Amino acid sequence: MKHIRHVTLFSLLCLALSTAIAADAAKAIGKRAVSFTLEDQFEKSWAWDRHWKGRPTVLVLSDWKGSDYTEKWTQPLTRRFSDRVAFVALADVSLAPSFLKGYLRGRFRDAYTSYSVLLDWDGDVFTHYNVRPGLPNVIFIDADGIVRLHTWGTGSPDHVNTFGDELERMIR
């Protein structure tokens, strides 16, 4: 009986450890920044190498399901860090049929008039950064081009503040 309990406890411990490892593996921390060129909703071309390479940058990546929560991340973080960190908004539109591109670009143009949202039609940037679907993903890339922070969520004040405090420590 004691042996069965030990085996069961060991199995549960292994399961918990593998789950924790898998959760960390799903994040992009430690990855190098991917070079990309994408258009925004105004059909302006933006390139990583030309606009952000060598600068501390926060990427806010979301699909349509997570877009309702992006401002809960972007507003407090840009208020706090806009003078020290570049911000880039990206939308995953890879599931949209090609005949809807013009319509979707127009929807983005109408909804986001004051800043650019880069449209990832192929989903390559989202795949590179292991973006979790359905929620905004917030990624910090340091000036050396290495992902140092990666989180996702609905943008609760505690979560945003925790990310902001960690970002603060990294950019000092």
N, CA, C and O of each residue as an XYZ file, in Angstrom:
688
protein
N       0.825     -1.201      0.000
C       0.000      0.000      0.000
C       0.869      1.265      0.000
O       0.599      2.222     -0.727
N       1.913      1.246      0.830
C       2.810      2.376      0.900
C       3.506      2.612     -0.444
O       3.699      3.750     -0.870
N       3.874      1.515     -1.094
C       4.531      1.590     -2.412
C       3.609      2.245     -3.448
O       4.068      3.048     -4.260
N       2.338      1.915     -3.426
C       1.364      2.487     -4.372
C       1.238      3.990     -4.138
O       1.151      4.764     -5.092
N       1.229      4.403     -2.875
C       1.154      5.838     -2.580
C       2.388      6.577     -3.093
O       2.277      7.674     -3.641
N       3.547      5.980     -2.917
C       4.780      6.616     -3.400
C       4.784      6.723     -4.921
O       5.177      7.753     -5.469
N       4.355      5.679     -5.598
C       4.301      5.696     -7.060
C       3.300      6.741     -7.526
O       3.567      7.483     -8.472
N       2.155      6.802     -6.870
C       1.126      7.783     -7.228
C       1.642      9.203     -6.993
O       1.476     10.077     -7.843
N       2.267      9.427     -5.839
C       2.810     10.744     -5.529
C       3.897     11.128     -6.535
O       3.938     12.266     -7.000
N       4.773     10.181     -6.869
C       5.824     10.435     -7.851
C       5.220     10.764     -9.219
O       5.700     11.670     -9.900
N       4.188     10.050     -9.622
C       3.529     10.302    -10.910
C       2.903     11.686    -10.942
O       3.017     12.401    -11.938
N       2.240     12.068     -9.853
C       1.632     13.401     -9.790
C       2.698     14.498     -9.827
O       2.504     15.534    -10.463
N       3.810     14.273     -9.152
C       4.902     15.231     -9.166
C       5.476     15.379    -10.575
O       5.742     16.494    -11.026
N       5.665     14.267    -11.262
C       6.172     14.311    -12.649
C       5.191     15.038    -13.567
O       5.607     15.815    -14.426
N       3.912     14.795    -13.392
C       2.896     15.460    -14.204
C       2.916     16.971    -13.965
O       2.858     17.752    -14.914
N       2.996     17.379    -12.702
C       3.041     18.807    -12.382
C       4.299     19.451    -12.952
O       4.239     20.554    -13.495
N       5.426     18.778    -12.834
C       6.677     19.308    -13.364
C       6.633     19.427    -14.884
O       7.073     20.434    -15.438
N       6.110     18.417    -15.555
C       6.040     18.482    -17.022
C       5.076     19.564    -17.481
O       5.305     20.198    -18.511
N       3.998     19.786    -16.731
C       3.061     20.861    -17.054
C       3.737     22.219    -16.896
O       3.575     23.097    -17.744
N       4.494     22.395    -15.816
C       5.196     23.656    -15.599
C       6.229     23.898    -16.687
O       6.359     25.019    -17.178
N       6.958     22.867    -17.067
C       7.953     23.002    -18.130
C       7.273     23.333    -19.442
O       7.754     24.187    -20.186
N       6.163     22.674    -19.744
C       5.430     22.937    -20.988
C       4.904     24.365    -21.020
O       4.910     25.002    -22.074
N       4.449     24.875    -19.879
C       3.936     26.248    -19.830
C       5.047     27.239    -20.146
O       4.824     28.202    -20.879
N       6.256     27.014    -19.596
C       7.371     27.903    -19.901
C       7.811     27.759    -21.347
O       8.175     28.746    -21.986
N       7.781     26.536    -21.872
C       8.222     26.304    -23.247
C       7.322     27.023    -24.237
O       7.759     27.376    -25.332
N       6.065     27.243    -23.857
C       5.131     27.896    -24.761
C       5.420     29.390    -24.894
O       4.911     30.043    -25.805
N       6.222     29.920    -24.006
C       6.560     31.334    -24.076
C       7.742     31.535    -25.013
O       8.490     30.602    -25.306
N       7.893     32.754    -25.472
C       8.958     33.085    -26.421
C      10.228     33.581    -25.737
O      11.167     33.995    -26.418
N      10.276     33.550    -24.424
C      11.421     34.088    -23.687
C      12.713     33.415    -24.159
O      12.813     32.190    -24.225
N      13.694     34.257    -24.484
C      14.978     33.764    -24.963
C      15.101     33.724    -26.481
O      16.203     33.595    -27.014
N      13.977     33.834    -27.175
C      14.030     33.834    -28.647
C      14.599     35.148    -29.155
O      14.508     36.184    -28.496
N      15.187     35.081    -30.338
C      15.663     36.280    -31.017
C      14.498     36.918    -31.768
O      13.591     36.231    -32.238
N      14.542     38.229    -31.868
C      13.501     38.952    -32.607
C      13.498     38.486    -34.057
O      14.549     38.288    -34.667
N      12.313     38.318    -34.584
C      12.180     37.895    -35.976
C      12.136     39.142    -36.862
O      11.493     40.137    -36.529
N      12.821     39.064    -37.974
C      12.791     40.150    -38.946
C      11.510     40.011    -39.772
O      11.213     38.934    -40.291
N      10.763     41.095    -39.888
C       9.518     41.053    -40.663
C       9.273     42.387    -41.328
O       9.809     43.417    -40.919
N       8.455     42.348    -42.355
C       7.909     43.548    -42.974
C       6.421     43.300    -43.131
O       6.006     42.350    -43.795
N       5.618     44.164    -42.515
C       4.163     44.036    -42.563
C       3.546     45.392    -42.874
O       4.142     46.434    -42.600
N       2.366     45.371    -43.437
C       1.617     46.605    -43.673
C       0.630     46.825    -42.541
O       0.133     45.881    -41.928
N       0.359     48.106    -42.278
C      -0.667     48.438    -41.298
C      -2.009     48.639    -41.999
O      -2.133     48.390    -43.199
N      -2.997     49.083    -41.256
C      -4.343     49.263    -41.803
C      -4.411     50.381    -42.840
O      -5.379     50.468    -43.596
N      -3.388     51.237    -42.877
C      -3.341     52.335    -43.848
C      -2.483     51.987    -45.059
O      -2.203     52.845    -45.896
N      -2.067     50.723    -45.150
C      -1.232     50.176    -46.228
C       0.181     50.742    -46.220
O       0.858     50.749    -47.248
N       0.628     51.222    -45.045
C       2.008     51.666    -44.883
C       2.843     50.455    -44.454
O       2.424     49.664    -43.608
N       4.013     50.329    -45.043
C       4.902     49.208    -44.761
C       5.805     49.512    -43.563
O       6.376     50.597    -43.458
N       5.920     48.532    -42.664
C       6.752     48.651    -41.478
C       7.693     47.455    -41.425
O       7.266     46.316    -41.616
N       8.978     47.712    -41.164
C       9.967     46.635    -41.103
C      10.666     46.645    -39.741
O      11.066     47.697    -39.242
N      10.803     45.462    -39.155
C      11.478     45.347    -37.862
C      12.877     45.963    -37.938
O      13.258     46.771    -37.091
N      13.638     45.568    -38.967
C      15.032     46.012    -39.079
C      15.165     47.525    -39.224
O      16.159     48.098    -38.778
N      14.205     48.164    -39.824
C      14.268     49.605    -40.074
C      13.680     50.431    -38.926
O      14.181     51.520    -38.644
N      12.647     49.949    -38.270
C      11.924     50.767    -37.298
C      12.225     50.462    -35.828
O      12.186     51.370    -34.998
N      12.527     49.191    -35.484
C      12.647     48.851    -34.064
C      13.924     48.126    -33.675
O      14.263     48.100    -32.492
N      14.630     47.549    -34.601
C      15.840     46.796    -34.279
C      16.809     47.683    -33.508
O      17.076     48.819    -33.901
N      17.335     47.148    -32.398
C      18.276     47.902    -31.575
C      17.621     48.778    -30.527
O      18.312     49.485    -29.793
N      16.299     48.744    -30.446
C      15.560     49.541    -29.454
C      14.756     48.622    -28.548
O      14.217     47.621    -29.020
N      14.661     48.932    -27.265
C      13.759     48.162    -26.411
C      12.335     48.331    -26.940
O      11.877     49.455    -27.148
N      11.640     47.219    -27.156
C      10.337     47.269    -27.827
C       9.353     46.323    -27.160
O       9.699     45.200    -26.795
N       8.132     46.792    -27.007
C       7.035     45.947    -26.531
C       6.114     45.674    -27.714
O       5.623     46.593    -28.369
N       5.895     44.394    -27.968
C       4.927     43.973    -28.979
C       3.633     43.608    -28.267
O       3.651     42.902    -27.259
N       2.527     44.082    -28.784
C       1.212     43.670    -28.289
C       0.543     42.964    -29.463
O       0.173     43.594    -30.453
N       0.395     41.651    -29.336
C      -0.106     40.818    -30.427
C      -1.452     40.234    -30.028
O      -1.618     39.737    -28.913
N      -2.412     40.295    -30.944
C      -3.729     39.757    -30.620
C      -4.466     39.322    -31.871
O      -4.287     39.882    -32.952
N      -5.296     38.309    -31.696
C      -6.245     37.941    -32.733
C      -7.560     38.649    -32.417
O      -7.631     39.413    -31.455
N      -8.594     38.405    -33.209
C      -9.847     39.137    -33.000
C     -10.492     38.813    -31.657
O     -11.150     39.674    -31.073
N     -10.320     37.588    -31.152
C     -10.920     37.228    -29.864
C     -10.282     37.995    -28.710
O     -10.955     38.319    -27.731
N      -9.009     38.282    -28.820
C      -8.314     38.988    -27.750
C      -8.324     40.493    -27.878
O      -7.899     41.200    -26.964
N      -8.805     40.992    -29.008
C      -8.719     42.432    -29.268
C      -9.527     43.278    -28.285
O      -9.221     44.455    -28.095
N     -10.537     42.707    -27.666
C     -11.321     43.460    -26.688
C     -10.497     43.858    -25.461
O     -10.870     44.777    -24.732
N      -9.381     43.167    -25.234
C      -8.577     43.398    -24.034
C      -7.282     44.172    -24.295
O      -6.566     44.498    -23.348
N      -6.971     44.469    -25.546
C      -5.656     45.063    -25.838
C      -5.455     46.420    -25.179
O      -4.362     46.713    -24.693
N      -6.478     47.243    -25.156
C      -6.307     48.578    -24.568
C      -6.053     48.520    -23.068
O      -5.456     49.440    -22.509
N      -6.494     47.455    -22.408
C      -6.205     47.308    -20.982
C      -4.708     47.113    -20.742
O      -4.205     47.384    -19.652
N      -4.006     46.643    -21.764
C      -2.552     46.525    -21.706
C      -1.883     47.794    -22.227
O      -1.004     48.362    -21.579
N      -2.313     48.221    -23.397
C      -1.580     49.287    -24.081
C      -1.683     50.643    -23.378
O      -0.686     51.359    -23.281
N      -2.851     51.001    -22.893
C      -2.988     52.323    -22.280
C      -2.087     52.520    -21.069
O      -1.333     53.493    -21.032
N      -2.136     51.627    -20.069
C      -1.260     51.875    -18.912
C       0.231     51.704    -19.233
O       1.068     52.429    -18.694
N       0.561     50.757    -20.101
C       1.979     50.548    -20.411
C       2.559     51.690    -21.241
O       3.686     52.117    -20.994
N       1.807     52.188    -22.218
C       2.343     53.308    -23.010
C       2.427     54.574    -22.158
O       3.358     55.363    -22.313
N       1.467     54.770    -21.266
C       1.537     55.927    -20.363
C       2.819     55.871    -19.521
O       3.475     56.889    -19.300
N       3.149     54.701    -19.071
C       4.281     54.530    -18.164
C       5.633     54.486    -18.886
O       6.636     54.941    -18.335
N       5.675     53.942    -20.119
C       6.963     53.656    -20.750
C       7.187     54.286    -22.119
O       8.238     54.052    -22.715
N       6.266     55.060    -22.638
C       6.389     55.530    -24.024
C       7.653     56.350    -24.279
O       8.106     56.436    -25.420
N       8.222     56.945    -23.250
C       9.445     57.720    -23.433
C      10.709     56.858    -23.437
O      11.797     57.347    -23.740
N      10.560     55.548    -23.094
C      11.735     54.679    -23.005
C      11.649     53.411    -23.832
O      12.658     52.741    -24.054
N      10.459     53.080    -24.287
C      10.246     51.814    -24.990
C       9.362     52.072    -26.206
O       8.400     52.836    -26.128
N       9.686     51.439    -27.321
C       8.829     51.514    -28.514
C       7.701     50.497    -28.364
O       7.888     49.435    -27.770
N       6.535     50.827    -28.906
C       5.384     49.923    -28.853
C       4.928     49.596    -30.262
O       4.877     50.465    -31.132
N       4.595     48.322    -30.475
C       4.121     47.859    -31.775
C       2.875     47.006    -31.553
O       2.902     46.049    -30.779
N       1.792     47.354    -32.230
C       0.558     46.562    -32.173
C       0.479     45.691    -33.422
O       0.676     46.171    -34.538
N       0.189     44.405    -33.223
C       0.074     43.469    -34.342
C      -1.220     42.680    -34.213
O      -1.628     42.299    -33.116
N      -1.856     42.443    -35.354
C      -3.098     41.668    -35.390
C      -2.899     40.429    -36.246
O      -2.365     40.498    -37.353
N      -3.335     39.297    -35.717
C      -3.306     38.042    -36.466
C      -4.571     37.970    -37.311
O      -5.671     37.796    -36.787
N      -4.406     38.104    -38.602
C      -5.539     38.019    -39.530
C      -5.330     36.855    -40.508
O      -5.884     36.837    -41.607
N      -4.515     35.886    -40.077
C      -4.129     34.790    -40.965
C      -5.282     33.842    -41.296
O      -5.228     33.146    -42.310
N      -6.305     33.801    -40.475
C      -7.431     32.903    -40.751
C      -8.452     33.508    -41.707
O      -9.377     32.827    -42.150
N      -8.280     34.788    -42.021
C      -9.234     35.456    -42.911
C      -9.010     35.023    -44.361
O      -7.869     34.970    -44.822
N     -10.088     34.713    -45.080
C      -9.940     34.403    -46.506
C      -9.412     35.623    -47.261
O      -9.711     36.760    -46.898
N      -8.641     35.387    -48.292
C      -7.995     36.487    -49.008
C      -8.990     37.499    -49.580
O      -8.665     38.681    -49.698
N     -10.193     37.052    -49.934
C     -11.158     38.001    -50.503
C     -11.683     38.994    -49.465
O     -12.350     39.963    -49.828
N     -11.392     38.769    -48.178
C     -11.838     39.688    -47.125
C     -10.759     40.700    -46.712
O     -10.998     41.528    -45.833
N      -9.589     40.640    -47.329
C      -8.493     41.528    -46.916
C      -8.878     43.004    -46.961
O      -8.640     43.732    -45.998
N      -9.460     43.445    -48.047
C      -9.843     44.854    -48.165
C     -10.862     45.249    -47.114
O     -10.762     46.318    -46.511
N     -11.842     44.385    -46.896
C     -12.870     44.646    -45.892
C     -12.249     44.748    -44.496
O     -12.547     45.677    -43.745
N     -11.389     43.793    -44.154
C     -10.773     43.795    -42.827
C      -9.852     44.998    -42.628
O      -9.841     45.611    -41.561
N      -9.088     45.325    -43.656
C      -8.213     46.495    -43.554
C      -9.062     47.744    -43.272
O      -8.684     48.584    -42.456
N     -10.198     47.857    -43.947
C     -11.100     48.982    -43.711
C     -11.652     48.997    -42.295
O     -11.784     50.058    -41.685
N     -11.976     47.818    -41.773
C     -12.470     47.730    -40.386
C     -11.405     48.193    -39.398
O     -11.700     48.915    -38.445
N     -10.161     47.769    -39.635
C      -9.060     48.221    -38.778
C      -8.843     49.718    -38.921
O      -8.586     50.406    -37.933
N      -8.943     50.228    -40.143
C      -8.753     51.660    -40.390
C      -9.814     52.466    -39.641
O      -9.511     53.519    -39.079
N     -11.048     51.979    -39.632
C     -12.132     52.678    -38.931
C     -11.992     52.586    -37.414
O     -12.284     53.545    -36.700
N     -11.541     51.425    -36.922
C     -11.471     51.196    -35.481
C     -10.229     51.807    -34.838
O     -10.278     52.255    -33.693
N      -9.129     51.826    -35.563
C      -7.859     52.304    -35.008
C      -7.341     53.442    -35.870
O      -6.607     53.224    -36.834
N      -7.727     54.645    -35.516
C      -7.388     55.806    -36.342
C      -6.129     56.528    -35.873
O      -5.508     57.248    -36.656
N      -5.742     56.350    -34.617
C      -4.644     57.158    -34.078
C      -3.300     56.424    -34.039
O      -2.278     57.046    -33.746
N      -3.274     55.141    -34.322
C      -1.999     54.426    -34.355
C      -2.095     53.258    -35.325
O      -3.181     52.802    -35.683
N      -0.925     52.792    -35.734
C      -0.853     51.691    -36.696
C      -1.007     50.341    -36.015
O      -0.500     50.113    -34.917
N      -1.715     49.464    -36.690
C      -1.803     48.065    -36.287
C      -1.260     47.256    -37.466
O      -1.817     47.286    -38.563
N      -0.173     46.537    -37.224
C       0.419     45.743    -38.286
C      -0.396     44.476    -38.482
O      -0.717     43.775    -37.522
N      -0.724     44.190    -39.728
C      -1.604     43.069    -40.053
C      -0.763     41.893    -40.544
O      -0.129     41.961    -41.597
N      -0.769     40.817    -39.764
C       0.010     39.619    -40.089
C      -0.897     38.641    -40.832
O      -1.545     37.793    -40.219
N      -0.935     38.767    -42.159
C      -1.824     37.963    -42.999
C      -1.404     36.495    -43.053
O      -2.246     35.621    -43.256
N      -0.128     36.219    -42.875
C       0.353     34.834    -42.938
C       0.487     34.193    -41.556
O       0.599     32.972    -41.452
N       0.478     34.994    -40.508
C       0.611     34.477    -39.148
C       2.035     34.116    -38.767
O       2.254     33.483    -37.734
N       3.013     34.510    -39.584
C       4.405     34.129    -39.334
C       4.968     34.733    -38.048
O       5.664     34.048    -37.298
N       4.676     35.997    -37.788
C       5.184     36.645    -36.580
C       4.545     36.000    -35.355
O       5.224     35.753    -34.358
N       3.260     35.728    -35.421
C       2.547     35.109    -34.305
C       3.081     33.706    -34.027
O       3.207     33.306    -32.869
N       3.390     32.971    -35.067
C       3.943     31.629    -34.900
C       5.335     31.707    -34.269
O       5.643     30.940    -33.356
N       6.164     32.611    -34.739
C       7.524     32.740    -34.213
C       7.514     32.999    -32.705
O       8.319     32.425    -31.972
N       6.621     33.847    -32.248
C       6.595     34.227    -30.839
C       5.679     33.354    -29.975
O       5.392     33.708    -28.831
N       5.224     32.232    -30.502
C       4.385     31.298    -29.725
C       3.197     32.007    -29.077
O       2.923     31.827    -27.890
N       2.507     32.805    -29.864
C       1.402     33.597    -29.338
C       0.235     32.688    -28.968
O      -0.204     31.851    -29.758
N      -0.247     32.875    -27.762
C      -1.412     32.137    -27.291
C      -2.658     32.800    -27.868
O      -2.852     34.001    -27.680
N      -3.503     32.048    -28.564
C      -4.689     32.656    -29.188
C      -5.762     33.034    -28.166
O      -5.815     32.493    -27.062
N      -6.609     33.974    -28.566
C      -7.771     34.345    -27.763
C      -7.521     35.421    -26.730
O      -8.467     35.915    -26.117
N      -6.264     35.800    -26.519
C      -5.900     36.821    -25.545
C      -4.772     37.673    -26.109
O      -3.995     37.194    -26.935
N      -4.666     38.922    -25.681
C      -3.498     39.701    -26.087
C      -2.232     39.085    -25.486
O      -2.220     38.692    -24.320
N      -1.187     39.005    -26.276
C       0.126     38.586    -25.803
C       0.996     39.825    -25.775
O       1.016     40.597    -26.734
N       1.716     40.018    -24.681
C       2.571     41.186    -24.524
C       4.000     40.678    -24.370
O       4.305     39.896    -23.470
N       4.865     41.138    -25.265
C       6.235     40.634    -25.345
C       7.199     41.816    -25.296
O       7.040     42.794    -26.027
N       8.198     41.709    -24.428
C       9.252     42.709    -24.382
C      10.510     42.142    -25.024
O      10.986     41.071    -24.647
N      11.044     42.879    -26.005
C      12.290     42.520    -26.678
C      13.314     43.598    -26.329
O      13.078     44.785    -26.557
N      14.459     43.177    -25.773
C      15.463     44.159    -25.376
C      16.216     44.708    -26.585
O      15.989     44.272    -27.714
N      17.102     45.652    -26.349
C      17.829     46.314    -27.436
C      18.740     45.360    -28.205
O      19.127     45.644    -29.339
N      19.083     44.227    -27.586
C      19.896     43.214    -28.266
C      19.055     42.268    -29.114
O      19.593     41.374    -29.767
N      17.731     42.460    -29.107
C      16.854     41.631    -29.924
C      16.465     40.309    -29.293
O      16.130     39.363    -30.006
N      16.501     40.222    -27.968
C      16.144     38.995    -27.259
C      14.832     39.219    -26.491
O      14.660     40.236    -25.820
N      13.921     38.260    -26.603
C      12.671     38.329    -25.851
C      12.988     38.077    -24.381
O      13.536     37.036    -24.020
N      12.639     39.038    -23.547
C      12.903     38.934    -22.104
C      11.641     38.701    -21.281
O      11.696     38.104    -20.206
N      10.504     39.174    -21.788
C       9.228     38.977    -21.089
C       8.180     38.553    -22.099
O       8.177     39.020    -23.239
N       7.293     37.670    -21.679
C       6.169     37.255    -22.517
C       5.043     36.833    -21.589
O       5.196     35.927    -20.770
N       3.925     37.498    -21.733
C       2.751     37.142    -20.957
C       1.516     37.331    -21.807
O       1.588     37.891    -22.901
N       0.383     36.867    -21.309
C      -0.888     37.062    -21.984
C      -1.974     37.121    -20.932
O      -1.816     36.611    -19.822
N      -3.072     37.745    -21.294
C      -4.190     37.811    -20.363
C      -5.158     38.907    -20.734
O      -5.000     39.595    -21.742
N      -6.163     39.052    -19.892
C      -7.230     40.014    -20.147
C      -6.859     41.434    -19.744
O      -7.626     42.367    -19.979
N      -5.683     41.602    -19.138
C      -5.241     42.944    -18.777
C      -5.741     43.417    -17.433
O      -6.030     44.600    -17.252
N      -5.845     42.491    -16.481
C      -6.241     42.916    -15.139
C      -5.174     43.873    -14.605
O      -3.995     43.714    -14.922
N      -5.566     44.858    -13.804
C      -4.585     45.827    -13.305
C      -3.388     45.181    -12.608
O      -2.258     45.634    -12.786
N      -3.616     44.135    -11.822
C      -2.501     43.465    -11.140
C      -1.523     42.849    -12.130
O      -0.308     42.959    -11.962
N      -2.057     42.201    -13.163
C      -1.217     41.556    -14.164
C      -0.412     42.600    -14.947
O       0.786     42.425    -15.169
N      -1.066     43.668    -15.357
C      -0.389     44.738    -16.097
C       0.690     45.379    -15.230
O       1.795     45.638    -15.707
N       0.378     45.636    -13.966
C       1.356     46.246    -13.058
C       2.553     45.328    -12.819
O       3.692     45.793    -12.763
N       2.300     44.034    -12.680
C       3.395     43.079    -12.493
C       4.311     43.082    -13.712
O       5.533     43.116    -13.574
N       3.718     43.048    -14.910
C       4.512     43.111    -16.136
C       5.293     44.427    -16.181
O       6.484     44.436    -16.493
N       4.625     45.523    -15.873
C       5.271     46.836    -15.889
C       6.423     46.930    -14.906
O       7.465     47.502    -15.226
N       6.248     46.373    -13.708
C       7.325     46.404    -12.714
C       8.531     45.588    -13.192
O       9.677     46.001    -13.010
N       8.268     44.443    -13.795
C       9.361     43.612    -14.323
C      10.055     44.336    -15.493
O      11.281     44.318    -15.599
N       9.277     44.957    -16.348
C       9.844     45.726    -17.450
C      10.701     46.874    -16.919
O      11.782     47.142    -17.443
N      10.220     47.542    -15.891
C      10.963     48.642    -15.256
C      12.338     48.168    -14.804
O      13.342     48.841    -15.041
N      12.382     47.016    -14.158
C      13.669     46.478    -13.681
C      14.623     46.179    -14.839
O      15.838     46.326    -14.709
N      14.056     45.757    -15.969
C      14.898     45.366    -17.106
C      15.440     46.539    -17.907
O      16.481     46.409    -18.552
N      14.767     47.670    -17.883
C      15.220     48.788    -18.722
C      15.994     49.854    -17.942
O      16.410     50.857    -18.522
N      16.184     49.658    -16.683
C      16.926     50.645    -15.877
C      18.325     50.792    -16.344
O      19.085     51.578    -15.779
